[in-house]
Amino acid sequence: MPSVEPDKRRAQRLELALPVRFFMSLDGSLAPRDGLTHNVSSSGVYFEAPVGQVTPDDPLLLRIAVPAREGEEQPNLTLVGAGAVQRAEKLEPSQVLGDWSEDLLQQGMWGLALQFQQRPTVELQSLEHLLWEDRQE
């Protein structure tokens, strides 16, 4: 009977495909790049990003946009965190969730497992909008 390796995750993962903007340090400045989460937890995130836009060994700053309601385009809150990539793997085309250009898909996609240095913080865009959506302007 094959052995099953126990799951070493410390926090529950939520399977969410959310836009992520990550920032890499390039020559002293922060260069923004885009990706898409596969899952998120309080201790880390697994996301996809085009090969060539990220070096898996670099520390990254992340901003994950979270809409309050399905179908909303603008995020109501943003998770902000920094961390180190613990694992990088080339994704097969069937594993890619994002709607990437054909050029980027030809170059390939990374699956990146990032561990947060500390719990991410939450930035609210508009608490008033979340609580009182029927409010007259």
Helices and strands as residue ranges (DSSP letters): E 19-26, E 29-40, E 44-50, E 59-66, E 77-90, G 93-95, H 102-107, E 109-116, E 121-124, H 127-131
